[in-house]
Amino acid sequence: MLNQPIRFVGMNGTSNYDAVVVGSGPGGSSAAYKLSSQGLRVLVVEQGDFLKPAMVGPRDPIGVFLATTFRKGDFFGLVGGLTKFYGAALYRMRESDFRETRLESGISPAWPITYDELEPFYAEAEQLFRVHGSSDGDPNEPPRSGPYPYPPLPHDPLIAEMVERLQSTGTTVSPIPLGLDYGPQGSCRMCGTCDGHFCQVDAKMDAEIAVLRPALATGRVDIVTGAECLRIVTDEAGKRVTGVVIRINEEIHEIVAGTVVAGCGLTGTPLLLRRSRNAAHPEGLGNNGGALGRYMSGHHAGHVFVLTGWRPLGNRHVKTFGIMSHYEPCVTWPYPTGIVQIIGKMPVWDLAPRVLRPLARALATRCLSFFYMIEATPTREAGVIFKGDEIAGQVPPPRNAKTFARLRQLTVTAFRQAGYKAIAMRNCALGHPVGTARMGDDPSTSVTDRDGMVHGIQGLYVADASVLPSAGAVNTALTIVALALRTASIIVERRALPEDARAAGLVAMPEIRHAEI
Ligand SMILES: Cc1cc2nc3c(=O)[nH]c(=O)nc-3n(C[C@H](O)[C@H](O)[C@H](O)COP(=O)(O)OP(=O)(O)OC[C@H]3O[C@@H](n4cnc5c(N)ncnc54)[C@H](O)[C@@H]3O)c2cc1C
């Protein structure tokens, strides 16, 4: 039986929670899941609300498009974060992504942890998100402690033919690891609406379904929705976290907690740490070295449209393969290149100017869409620009223009050699952005330490996209989840140490005050 979402009723200065997790995206919800599964009482604070599924009949569309769910400017966060609308492609980053790598426009830094340290948490994340996949055709798949939890999804006949034609002309393809409730007992109906849509039959393993609901089911987690965390509070010396201040409607509550996990996402977390600045941390929590908001990276992504025939493709699940063989440097290119990934159907023509809509629709309904994605370089200049308590703008990470053009050319050539008409868009957008509160050993270039704890502030952790030092070229959500599980297990380990060890300063766990709400 799930806990019903509660409206928080609290008295200032009291709490009966061991930890407060702010934000319910994949980072925050995974941290809440792990902490509660180990016996901690957790309050999740989320500024958005639950998405309410409509009733769907067998003929109704299953997914609801992002742009029709929220009117322009309406989007204010939601339970599950962006994963309610994600494509559920759940890749592990490659071993080389954890090492320093030279890119065309600079350096992608070494992580403070290795792939091996994260591997057990990747395995756990794949179980929780029911990842269907296989290592076949993926030449840089990192070592795994076990197979994928589920076999890959079958290809739609149209895709099976495309895969065969690509393979027969020398292109190596591999299944996309997908987090779906697919199988004999599963609720997935293999429709075309994963990317950009929210699944009304709960078949897409987003953060709410995969980890938040099991966390609520423990009975040790409460969630308060429509609640914005205004700031994180520390002791006077600024060395220990003591709780958070939240606003529900116009009411302000202070919640005491010895552990606070910020999982507010790429811009939400740096903004919250900035707004929480105090006498001990005048520029923001974790910002004594000026790294807060900086080192943003992600993937520069472009579109390739591949025409498969003159008939509309209909609502079928096509998102089952990618091309991973250009990931690492090679004799003809000294830098990593990137990946190619098929994406689901989004009614993007609705967003085109009215006069162009019929043409855009005619083309898009007959083409398969692919992303070609390369790593953006996480420079110190790239990131958010603070103005007082607000974010006034963003500086994008530099483009690796030649690498981008190379991958576009490789992609188009592969499809043309296989006998397809392929049109590539030259413009690129930043996808899967990360950084802005990155982890590292040096407080002058990072916000958290290797365990996700904000430098110098015991009990305050970050678990979301902002903590990743780089993005590699694969989708980042599984890495966000794995890091959050790891950080939460470190929090649990520290609590398990004897009180005298903690008192001696061996661990970063402050006293927890319990009180009735
Ligand atoms: C259309 C689309 C498709 C995508 N497809 C994929 C994919 O296939 N694979 C993949 O790996 N990734 C994909 N992504 C990216 C992925 O969804 C994000 O990288 C991921 O959700 C980021 O997780 P996060 O934990 O950083 O936080 P978010 O998902 O950003 O969630 C943060 C949460 O914190 C809440 N919050 C913020 N500030 C506050 C505050 N002050 N108080 C209270 N709550 C707060 C927000 O409301 C939100 O719910 C996709 C994204 C989109 C938009």
The ligand as an SDF file (V2000), in Angstrom:
LIG
                    3D

 53 58  0  0  0  0  0  0  0  0999 V2000
   12.3790   15.0240  -23.3520 C   0  0  0  0  0  0  0  0  0  0  0  0
   13.5190   14.4710  -22.5400 C   0  0  0  0  0  0  0  0  0  0  0  0
   14.0190   13.2040  -22.8510 C   0  0  0  0  0  0  0  0  0  0  0  0
   15.0780   12.6740  -22.1080 C   0  0  0  0  0  0  0  0  0  0  0  0
   15.5020   11.3940  -22.3760 N   0  0  0  0  0  0  0  0  0  0  0  0
   16.5010   10.8480  -21.6400 C   0  0  0  0  0  0  0  0  0  0  0  0
   16.9070    9.5040  -21.8630 C   0  0  0  0  0  0  0  0  0  0  0  0
   16.3580    8.7850  -22.7010 O   0  0  0  0  0  0  0  0  0  0  0  0
   17.9250    9.0180  -21.1050 N   0  0  0  0  0  0  0  0  0  0  0  0
   18.5610    9.7760  -20.1590 C   0  0  0  0  0  0  0  0  0  0  0  0
   19.5000    9.2740  -19.5470 O   0  0  0  0  0  0  0  0  0  0  0  0
   18.1600   11.0420  -19.9060 N   0  0  0  0  0  0  0  0  0  0  0  0
   17.1490   11.5980  -20.6150 C   0  0  0  0  0  0  0  0  0  0  0  0
   16.7320   12.8750  -20.3440 N   0  0  0  0  0  0  0  0  0  0  0  0
   17.4270   13.6510  -19.2990 C   0  0  0  0  0  0  0  0  0  0  0  0
   16.9960   13.2460  -17.8830 C   0  0  0  0  0  0  0  0  0  0  0  0
   15.5940   13.2720  -17.7730 O   0  0  0  0  0  0  0  0  0  0  0  0
   17.6370   14.2140  -16.8760 C   0  0  0  0  0  0  0  0  0  0  0  0
   19.0280   14.1700  -17.0640 O   0  0  0  0  0  0  0  0  0  0  0  0
   17.3340   13.8250  -15.4410 C   0  0  0  0  0  0  0  0  0  0  0  0
   15.9410   13.8270  -15.1960 O   0  0  0  0  0  0  0  0  0  0  0  0
   17.9990   14.7980  -14.4670 C   0  0  0  0  0  0  0  0  0  0  0  0
   17.7800   14.2990  -13.1890 O   0  0  0  0  0  0  0  0  0  0  0  0
   18.0040   15.1440  -11.8600 P   0  0  0  0  0  0  0  0  0  0  0  0
   17.9730   14.1930  -10.7190 O   0  0  0  0  0  0  0  0  0  0  0  0
   19.1870   16.0050  -12.0380 O   0  0  0  0  0  0  0  0  0  0  0  0
   16.7730   16.1070  -11.6670 O   0  0  0  0  0  0  0  0  0  0  0  0
   15.4590   16.5920  -12.4400 P   0  0  0  0  0  0  0  0  0  0  0  0
   14.8880   15.5050  -13.2750 O   0  0  0  0  0  0  0  0  0  0  0  0
   15.7900   17.8920  -13.0820 O   0  0  0  0  0  0  0  0  0  0  0  0
   14.5120   16.8310  -11.2050 O   0  0  0  0  0  0  0  0  0  0  0  0
   14.7680   17.8110  -10.2300 C   0  0  0  0  0  0  0  0  0  0  0  0
   13.5510   17.9420   -9.3470 C   0  0  0  0  0  0  0  0  0  0  0  0
   13.8160   18.8750   -8.3020 O   0  0  0  0  0  0  0  0  0  0  0  0
   12.6850   19.7180   -8.1100 C   0  0  0  0  0  0  0  0  0  0  0  0
   13.1750   20.9850   -7.5250 N   0  0  0  0  0  0  0  0  0  0  0  0
   14.0720   21.8550   -8.0760 C   0  0  0  0  0  0  0  0  0  0  0  0
   14.3070   22.8770   -7.2190 N   0  0  0  0  0  0  0  0  0  0  0  0
   13.5470   22.6630   -6.1140 C   0  0  0  0  0  0  0  0  0  0  0  0
   13.3590   23.3740   -4.8900 C   0  0  0  0  0  0  0  0  0  0  0  0
   14.0270   24.5110   -4.6040 N   0  0  0  0  0  0  0  0  0  0  0  0
   12.4770   22.8740   -3.9710 N   0  0  0  0  0  0  0  0  0  0  0  0
   11.7970   21.7210   -4.2230 C   0  0  0  0  0  0  0  0  0  0  0  0
   11.9530   20.9990   -5.3790 N   0  0  0  0  0  0  0  0  0  0  0  0
   12.8230   21.4570   -6.3060 C   0  0  0  0  0  0  0  0  0  0  0  0
   12.1130   19.8800   -9.5240 C   0  0  0  0  0  0  0  0  0  0  0  0
   10.7430   20.2470   -9.4790 O   0  0  0  0  0  0  0  0  0  0  0  0
   12.3290   18.4710  -10.1030 C   0  0  0  0  0  0  0  0  0  0  0  0
   11.2320   17.6220   -9.8480 O   0  0  0  0  0  0  0  0  0  0  0  0
   15.6710   13.4340  -21.0620 C   0  0  0  0  0  0  0  0  0  0  0  0
   15.1660   14.7070  -20.7570 C   0  0  0  0  0  0  0  0  0  0  0  0
   14.0890   15.2130  -21.4700 C   0  0  0  0  0  0  0  0  0  0  0  0
   13.5440   16.5750  -21.0920 C   0  0  0  0  0  0  0  0  0  0  0  0
  1  2  1  0
  2  3  1  0
  2 52  2  0
  3  4  2  0
  4  5  1  0
  4 50  1  0
  5  6  2  0
  6  7  1  0
  6 13  1  0
  7  8  2  0
  7  9  1  0
  9 10  1  0
 10 11  2  0
 10 12  1  0
 12 13  2  0
 13 14  1  0
 14 15  1  0
 14 50  1  0
 15 16  1  0
 16 17  1  0
 16 18  1  0
 18 19  1  0
 18 20  1  0
 20 21  1  0
 20 22  1  0
 22 23  1  0
 23 24  1  0
 24 25  2  0
 24 26  1  0
 24 27  1  0
 27 28  1  0
 28 29  2  0
 28 30  1  0
 28 31  1  0
 31 32  1  0
 32 33  1  0
 33 34  1  0
 33 48  1  0
 34 35  1  0
 35 36  1  0
 35 46  1  0
 36 37  1  0
 36 45  1  0
 37 38  2  0
 38 39  1  0
 39 40  1  0
 39 45  2  0
 40 41  1  0
 40 42  2  0
 42 43  1  0
 43 44  2  0
 44 45  1  0
 46 47  1  0
 46 48  1  0
 48 49  1  0
 50 51  2  0
 51 52  1  0
 52 53  1  0
M  END
$$$$
